[in-house]
Amino acid sequence: MADAFLQLSVEDRRDVLGVIADRSGRPAHLLEKDVWVVWALATLYSAPLGEHLVFKGGTSLSKAYQVIRRFSEDVDLTYDIRALVPDLVGDNDESLPKTKSEEQRWSSEVRRRLPAWVEETVQPVIATALAVEGLRAVIRVEDEKLFINYEATSTGSGYVAPSVMLEFGARSTGEPASRRDIACDAAGLIDGLIFPTAHPRVMHAERTFWEKTTAIHVFCRQQRLRGDRFSRHWHDVVRLDEAGFAEAAFADRELANSVARHKSMFFAEKAADRAPIDYTATVNGGLQLVPVGECAKVLEEDYLRMVDDGLLFDGAEPFDALMARCADIASRANHWA
């Protein structure tokens, strides 16, 4: 009978990861964290709450679509706004507020209810699974985020922590989405071991393309970096283009405009000159994906740190080449519109 990887002793897990790292060419600490990411997804989607949950973001592109060649360490999830605040959404077709005052009321309730839902509903699911399986990890909840701090058998440079962050949002339905199978990167590389698998509902890659490109556009217009690892979005957009999802997203004008309407209502932003960012104009001929000036230098530094810790697999293109690809994608997107 095959053994479950997470049930092995610390020493045996360390040895197994060393063998798999040699065979795959991927760092052992990243392979280990990937196992915990899949375990967390499997745990969430085996619970009733998984019915209203959508897995999204870069990790979904890596695990569900296999289109990005980087390690994506955190898990972004959307809990359907219709399930969290049904009394406010009602039978609203698009699940969007009709006015800004209504948006403020919805957002206020989401901010109030979501942390309580994470603590009272999600945390017990994770805690019970850890106890039942006898796994060594500590749970920490911070507002809408839940951290699983696991017992690591190896470490890298320190850029990637031995902790899986589950970050929940609840300001959309997460649609379009569909079920997809997910396996660990280590699966199949060594005989006689069972690794976690999951079957989550995953946001379609075309919507993720527009989510990421509009976030990049905001960065370019605001000229400031929002936290570490932000350069991952540029890498992801290029990989989505290589897989054909960018062209599909260009052609889906309703999806593009739906994302624009959603962000205009829930995530209004202003540019560096304080002018409001027009998301509808952005997806209809005004997309900018390449920053200029000092913010380009800050972005390059973030990208190089990500490369140094081995988060990009199969070699990483030079930063200038990445920016050139993004400039081409923006040009084509704007031409389509």
C-alpha positions in Angstrom: 0.0 0.0 0.0 1.3 3.4 -1.0 2.2 5.9 1.8 0.8 9.4 2.0 3.6 12.0 1.7 2.4 14.2 4.5 2.2 11.2 6.9 5.9 10.6 6.6 8.4 11.6 9.3 10.2 14.9 8.9 13.4 13.0 8.0 11.6 10.9 5.4 9.9 13.9 3.8 13.2 15.7 3.6 14.8 12.7 1.8 11.9 12.4 -0.6 11.9 16.0 -1.4 15.7 15.9 -2.1 15.2 13.0 -4.6 12.3 14.8 -6.3 14.2 18.1 -6.4 17.1 16.3 -8.2 14.7 14.7 -10.7 12.6 17.8 -11.4 15.2 20.5 -11.1 12.9 22.4 -8.8 13.9 23.6 -5.3 12.8 21.3 -2.4 11.2 24.1 -0.4 9.0 25.0 -3.3 7.9 21.4 -3.9 7.0 21.1 -0.3 5.0 24.3 -0.2 3.2 23.2 -3.4 2.0 20.0 -1.5 0.5 22.2 1.2 -1.2 24.5 -1.4 -2.9 21.4 -2.9 -3.8 20.0 0.5 -5.4 23.3 1.4 -7.5 23.3 -1.8 -8.5 19.7 -1.3 -9.6 20.4 2.2 -11.7 23.5 1.3 -13.4 21.9 -1.6 -14.3 18.7 0.3 -16.3 20.9 2.7 -19.8 22.4 2.0 -18.4 25.9 1.7 -16.6 24.8 -1.5 -19.9 25.0 -3.4 -19.7 28.8 -3.3 -15.9 29.2 -3.6 -13.9 30.0 -6.8 -10.1 29.5 -7.0 -8.5 32.3 -9.0 -5.3 34.2 -9.6 -1.8 33.1 -10.5 -1.8 29.9 -8.5 -4.9 28.8 -10.5 -3.1 29.5 -13.7 -0.2 27.3 -12.5 -2.1 24.5 -10.9 -5.3 24.3 -13.0 -4.2 25.5 -16.4 -0.5 24.8 -16.3 0.2 27.9 -18.4 2.6 29.8 -16.1 6.1 28.7 -15.5 6.6 30.0 -12.0 5.9 28.9 -8.5 2.8 30.6 -7.2 2.7 30.3 -3.4 -0.5 31.9 -2.2 -4.1 30.9 -2.8 -6.7 33.6 -4.0 -10.3 32.6 -3.5 -13.6 34.3 -4.1 -16.6 33.5 -1.9 -19.7 34.2 -4.0 -21.1 37.6 -2.9 -24.6 36.1 -3.4 -23.8 33.6 -0.6 -22.2 36.1 1.8 -24.7 39.0 1.5 -27.8 37.5 -0.2 -30.0 40.0 1.6 -28.3 42.8 -0.3 -27.7 41.2 -3.7 -31.2 39.7 -4.1 -32.1 38.9 -7.7 -29.6 41.4 -9.2 -28.7 39.9 -12.5 -25.0 40.9 -12.6 -24.6 40.9 -8.8 -23.3 44.5 -9.0 -24.5 47.5 -7.1 -26.5 50.0 -9.2 -25.2 53.2 -7.5 -22.0 54.2 -5.6 -24.0 54.6 -2.4 -25.2 51.0 -2.8 -21.7 49.8 -3.5 -20.5 51.5 -0.2 -23.3 49.6 1.6 -22.4 46.3 0.0 -18.6 46.8 0.6 -19.2 47.7 4.2 -21.2 44.5 4.8 -18.6 42.4 3.0 -15.8 43.9 5.1 -17.9 43.1 8.2 -19.1 39.6 7.4 -16.1 38.1 5.5 -13.6 38.1 8.4 -16.2 36.5 10.6 -16.9 33.9 8.0 -13.2 33.1 7.6 -12.8 32.7 11.4 -16.1 30.9 12.1 -16.5 28.7 9.0 -13.1 28.3 7.2 -10.8 28.0 10.2 -12.7 25.0 11.8 -12.6 23.2 8.4 -8.8 23.5 8.2 -8.2 22.9 11.9 -10.3 19.7 11.9 -8.5 18.3 8.8 -5.1 19.0 10.4 -6.2 17.2 13.6 -7.8 14.2 11.8 -4.7 13.7 9.6 -2.3 14.4 12.5 -0.4 17.1 10.6 1.9 19.6 12.2 0.8 23.1 11.3 -0.4 26.3 13.1 -3.3 28.3 11.8 -3.4 32.1 12.0 -6.3 34.3 10.9 -5.9 37.9 10.0 -9.1 39.5 8.8 -9.9 37.9 5.4 -6.7 35.9 5.3 -6.0 32.5 6.8 -2.3 31.3 7.1 -1.3 27.7 7.4 2.2 27.7 9.0 3.5 24.2 8.3 6.5 22.3 9.6 9.1 22.8 6.9 11.8 20.3 6.1 13.9 22.7 4.0 14.2 26.4 3.3 15.3 28.5 0.4 16.7 32.1 0.6 13.9 33.2 2.8 11.9 34.9 0.0 9.3 32.2 0.2 8.0 31.5 3.7 6.8 28.0 5.0 3.3 29.3 5.2 0.3 29.0 2.8 -1.9 32.1 2.7 -5.5 31.6 1.8 -6.8 35.1 0.9 -10.6 35.4 0.5 -12.6 38.0 -1.3 -16.3 38.3 -1.7 -17.1 41.2 -4.0 -18.0 39.1 -7.1 -19.5 35.8 -8.1 -16.1 34.6 -9.5 -17.8 33.6 -12.7 -17.2 32.3 -15.3 -15.7 29.3 -13.5 -15.7 25.5 -13.9 -14.2 22.4 -12.1 -10.6 21.4 -12.9 -8.3 18.7 -11.5 -5.2 19.7 -9.6 -2.2 17.6 -8.6 1.1 18.3 -6.8 4.2 19.2 -8.8 5.9 16.2 -7.0 3.3 13.7 -8.1 4.6 10.9 -10.3 8.2 11.6 -9.7 8.7 8.9 -7.1 7.1 5.5 -6.7 5.1 4.4 -3.7 3.9 7.8 -2.4 0.5 9.5 -2.5 0.3 13.3 -2.8 -2.8 15.4 -2.3 -5.2 16.1 -5.2 -8.0 18.6 -5.5 -11.0 19.4 -7.8 -11.9 23.0 -7.3 -14.1 25.4 -9.2 -11.6 27.6 -11.1 -12.1 31.1 -12.6 -11.7 30.9 -16.4 -8.3 32.0 -17.6 -9.8 34.7 -19.9 -11.2 36.6 -16.9 -8.0 36.2 -15.0 -6.2 37.8 -18.0 -8.4 40.9 -17.8 -8.1 41.0 -14.0 -4.3 41.0 -14.2 -4.0 43.4 -17.1 -6.3 46.0 -15.5 -4.2 45.6 -12.3 -1.0 46.2 -14.3 -2.6 49.2 -16.0 -3.4 50.8 -12.6 0.2 50.3 -11.5 1.5 51.9 -14.7 -0.9 54.9 -14.2 -0.2 55.2 -10.4 3.5 54.6 -10.8 3.9 52.8 -7.5 4.5 49.2 -6.5 1.9 47.4 -4.3 3.9 45.0 -2.2 6.5 42.4 -3.1 6.2 39.9 -6.0 4.0 42.2 -8.0 6.1 41.6 -11.1 4.5 38.1 -11.2 1.5 39.7 -13.0 3.6 40.6 -16.1 5.1 37.1 -16.3 1.6 35.6 -16.0 0.1 37.8 -18.8 2.9 36.7 -21.2 2.3 33.1 -20.4 -1.4 33.5 -20.9 -0.7 35.0 -24.3 1.5 32.1 -25.2 -1.3 29.7 -24.3 -3.8 31.5 -26.5 -5.9 32.9 -23.7 -5.0 36.5 -24.5 -6.5 36.3 -28.0 -9.6 34.6 -26.6 -9.9 37.4 -24.0 -9.5 40.1 -26.6 -12.4 38.6 -28.6 -14.7 38.3 -25.6 -15.8 41.9 -25.4 -18.7 41.2 -23.0 -16.2 39.7 -20.5 -13.8 42.6 -20.9 -16.5 45.1 -20.2 -18.0 43.0 -17.4 -14.6 43.1 -15.6 -14.4 46.9 -16.3 -17.8 47.4 -14.8 -17.0 45.4 -11.7 -13.7 47.2 -11.1 -15.2 50.6 -11.7 -17.8 49.9 -9.0 -15.7 48.0 -6.4 -12.1 49.0 -7.1 -12.2 52.7 -8.2 -8.6 54.1 -8.5 -6.9 57.3 -9.3 -3.8 57.8 -11.4 -0.7 59.7 -10.2 -2.2 62.9 -11.4 -5.4 62.2 -9.3 -7.5 61.6 -12.5 -9.9 58.7 -12.1 -8.9 55.6 -13.9 -11.5 54.7 -16.5 -11.6 50.9 -16.7 -14.0 50.8 -19.6 -11.7 53.0 -21.6 -8.8 50.8 -20.5 -10.3 47.6 -21.9 -11.5 49.4 -25.0 -8.3 50.7 -26.5 -6.5 52.3 -23.6 -4.6 49.5 -22.0 -1.0 50.2 -20.7 1.2 47.3 -19.6 4.7 48.8 -19.6 5.7 51.2 -16.8 8.1 54.1 -17.3 10.6 56.0 -15.2 11.4 55.1 -11.6 8.6 52.6 -11.2 10.0 50.5 -14.0 13.3 50.2 -12.0 11.4 49.2 -8.9 9.5 46.6 -10.9 12.7 45.2 -12.4 14.2 44.9 -8.9 11.2 42.9 -7.7 11.4 40.7 -10.8 15.0 39.9 -10.2 14.4 39.0 -6.6 11.7 36.6 -7.7 14.1 35.0 -10.3 16.9 34.7 -7.7 14.8 32.5 -5.4 13.9 30.1 -8.2 10.3 31.0 -8.5 10.5 31.0 -12.3 10.9 27.6 -13.9 12.6 26.7 -17.2 14.7 29.8 -17.2 13.5 33.4 -16.9 13.5 35.8 -19.8 15.4 39.1 -19.2 13.2 41.9 -17.8 13.5 44.0 -21.0 12.3 41.0 -23.1 9.3 40.6 -20.7 8.4 44.3 -21.1 8.7 44.0 -24.9 6.3 41.1 -24.9 3.8 43.0 -22.7 4.0 46.1 -25.0 3.0 43.8 -27.9 0.1 42.4 -25.9 -1.2 45.8 -25.0 -0.9 46.9 -28.7 -2.9 43.9 -29.9 -5.5 44.3 -27.1 -6.0 48.0 -28.1 -6.2 47.1 -31.8 -8.9 44.5 -31.1 -10.9 47.1 -29.1 
